[in-house]
Amino acid sequence: MKLSALTILASLCLAAPAFAQSATPAAPTTAPAAATTAPEMNKDGKPKAKAVRKACRTEAKSQGLKGDAREKAITDCFVKQRPDLAAKETARDQCRADAKAKGLEKGADRKAFVKSCEKDKK
């Protein structure tokens, strides 16, 4: 008799947590706050470049990319989301390369050259 009472008591103790777990609904999983918040927007309704770059860097990091592959993934991601700014940055990069080719490494002359070059490319 003691054995069966002990067995019943043990099975009730072990079964109670199982019933308690199934009776309560599972807690809903929530996404991280960064993923649920909308990116900062410009006046024209497009996401700000800084926010886009940050998201692209995070994506490349989550993929485990490094070196040239990481840079290419970030650039491709940025071009997809903000092609208007990507074209502008390409023009700026070309103007900087032209300034370097002309020997304008630093200073006001280089800055003035790049600024006028960008205006010409518009």
C-alpha positions in Angstrom: 0.0 0.0 0.0 2.8 2.4 0.8 4.4 1.7 -2.5 1.3 2.5 -4.5 0.6 5.7 -2.5 4.2 6.7 -3.0 3.9 6.0 -6.7 0.7 8.0 -7.0 2.2 10.9 -5.1 5.3 10.9 -7.2 3.4 10.7 -10.5 1.2 13.6 -9.4 4.3 15.7 -8.5 5.8 15.0 -11.9 2.6 15.5 -13.9 1.6 18.7 -12.2 4.4 20.8 -13.9 3.5 19.3 -17.3 -0.1 20.3 -16.9 0.8 23.7 -15.7 3.0 24.3 -18.7 0.4 23.3 -21.2 -2.3 25.3 -19.5 -0.5 28.6 -19.8 0.0 30.0 -23.3 3.5 30.5 -24.6 4.8 34.0 -24.3 4.8 35.8 -27.6 8.2 36.3 -29.1 9.0 39.9 -29.9 11.5 41.2 -32.4 14.4 43.3 -31.2 13.5 47.0 -30.8 15.9 48.0 -33.6 14.1 45.8 -36.1 10.6 47.0 -35.1 11.4 50.7 -35.2 11.1 52.5 -38.6 14.3 54.0 -39.9 14.7 57.7 -39.8 13.1 59.4 -42.8 14.0 62.4 -44.8 11.5 65.1 -45.9 11.0 63.2 -49.1 10.0 60.1 -47.3 13.1 58.1 -48.0 15.2 56.6 -45.3 18.2 58.6 -44.2 21.6 57.5 -45.7 23.1 57.0 -42.2 20.3 54.6 -41.2 20.5 52.7 -44.5 24.3 52.3 -44.1 23.9 51.1 -40.6 21.3 48.5 -41.6 23.5 47.3 -44.5 26.5 47.0 -42.2 24.4 45.0 -39.7 23.2 42.7 -42.4 26.8 42.1 -43.7 27.9 41.4 -40.1 25.1 38.9 -39.6 26.2 37.1 -42.7 29.7 36.9 -41.3 31.3 38.7 -44.3 34.7 40.3 -44.0 37.1 42.3 -46.2 36.2 43.0 -49.8 33.1 40.7 -49.7 31.7 42.8 -46.8 32.4 46.1 -48.5 30.8 44.9 -51.8 27.7 43.6 -49.9 27.3 46.9 -48.0 27.7 48.9 -51.3 25.2 46.6 -53.1 22.7 46.9 -50.2 23.0 50.7 -50.1 22.6 51.0 -53.9 19.4 48.9 -53.7 17.9 51.0 -51.0 19.1 54.5 -52.0 20.1 54.5 -55.7 19.7 58.3 -55.8 22.5 58.8 -53.2 24.7 56.0 -54.6 25.0 57.9 -57.9 25.9 61.1 -56.1 28.5 59.3 -54.0 30.0 57.7 -57.2 30.4 61.1 -58.7 32.0 62.5 -55.5 34.4 59.5 -55.4 35.4 60.2 -59.1 36.0 63.9 -58.3 38.2 62.9 -55.3 40.2 60.6 -57.5 40.6 63.4 -60.1 41.8 65.7 -57.3 44.3 63.1 -56.2 45.5 62.7 -59.8 46.1 66.4 -60.0 48.2 66.3 -56.8 45.5 67.9 -54.6 45.9 65.7 -51.5 44.6 68.0 -48.8 43.4 71.5 -48.0 41.2 74.2 -49.3 42.3 73.8 -53.0 41.3 70.1 -53.0 37.9 70.9 -51.3 37.2 73.6 -53.8 38.1 71.4 -56.7 35.9 68.5 -55.5 33.0 70.9 -54.9 33.2 72.4 -58.4 33.6 69.0 -60.0 30.5 67.7 -58.2 28.5 70.7 -59.5 29.8 70.1 -63.1 28.6 66.4 -62.9 25.1 67.3 -61.9 
